[in-house]
Amino acid sequence: MKKVGLITIGQAPRMDIGPIIESYLDGRAELVQAGVLDGMAQKDIQDKLSPGPGEYVLTSRLLDGSPVVMSRESIQPILQEKIRDMESRGISTTLLLCTGVFPGLHTERTVLVEPDQMLPPVIAGITKGRRLGVLVPLAEQVESLREKYTPHGLNPAFAVASPFKLDADTYRKAVAPLQDHVDILLLDCMGYTEEARQLVSDLTALPVILSSALMAKILSEMI
C-alpha cells in the first residue's frame, strides 16, 4: 500500500485532521504522521518557540488538545528536517497540515503539498467576484495572511475564532460582522473540523469551505 506523509506544525498524530484525510483516500494509502513539536513539553515550546516582535505567528495543538502559539522563524528549520525525514522513509507525497506561508521549503524527491500555495488560487476560481470571508485562529495572523490572497485578486473580510475550542457563542460573535458583507466563507486553518464548518454554515446560511477537506480532496487525486 502507498504511504502518504502528513506533517503538522503541532504534535502528531492529528486525530482531528487524520480522519478527514482518510475519508478522501478511502483506504488507498496509509498515513504516516509527524509533528514539529513531537516530544516537546509546553513550557519548552513557550520558552524556545514563542513569537518575537514582528515574527510570523502560527498556532497548532498538542496531543492533549491544548493550543500553542509559535513563530514561523523558530519552527521552519525543524519543519524542514521533518520533510527530509519523510523523504528518507521513502514517502513520495507529503501534505503539510498548515495553511501558513513557509517560504523556501524544499524537497529532493518528495512531492510536498503546501496548502498556502494551493488554497488562494482555488478559492479565487471558486469565488469569481463574490465577496470572500475568511475565518482564522488568531487576530495576530490577519495582516500576514491577507498577503497570501492579494496576489490572486482577493481582498477578504476576516474574522477570528479558535479551531481548538468549538464554542457556539464565540463563533456567533466572530461571524456576525461578516453576515451581510460576504457571499462565501473559508476556514483558513487545517485545525478547523467538519463540526466547525457545519456550525459556521448554520450560523451564517452561507457556503463554507473547510481547508482540510479541500486539501484532502486534492491529495486524493494525487494518490
Stockholm file with secondary structure:
# STOCKHOLM 1.0

chainA/1-223         MKKVGLITIGQAPRMDIGPIIESYLDGRAELVQAGVLDGMAQKDIQDKLSPGPGEYVLTSRLLDGSPVVMSRESIQPILQEKIRDMESRGISTTLLLCTGVFPGLHTERTVLVEPDQMLPPVIAGITKGRRLGVLVPLAEQVESLREKYTPHGLNPAFAVASPFKLDADTYRKAVAPLQDHVDILLLDCMGYTEEARQLVSDLTALPVILSSALMAKILSEMI
#=GR chainA/1-223 SS CEEEEEEESSCSCCTTTHHHHHHHHTTSEEEEEEETTTTCCHHHHHHHHSCCTTCCEEEEECTTSCEEEEEHHHHHHHHHHHHHHHHHTTCCEEEEECCSCCTTCCCSSSEEECHHHHHHHHHHHHHTTSCEEEEESCGGGHHHHHHHHGGGTCCCEEEECCTTCCCHHHHHHHHGGGTTTCSEEEECSTTCCHHHHHHHHHHHCSCEEEHHHHHHHHHHTTC
#=GC SS_cons         CEEEEEEESSCSCCTTTHHHHHHHHTTSEEEEEEETTTTCCHHHHHHHHSCCTTCCEEEEECTTSCEEEEEHHHHHHHHHHHHHHHHHTTCCEEEEECCSCCTTCCCSSSEEECHHHHHHHHHHHHHTTSCEEEEESCGGGHHHHHHHHGGGTCCCEEEECCTTCCCHHHHHHHHGGGTTTCSEEEECSTTCCHHHHHHHHHHHCSCEEEHHHHHHHHHHTTC
//
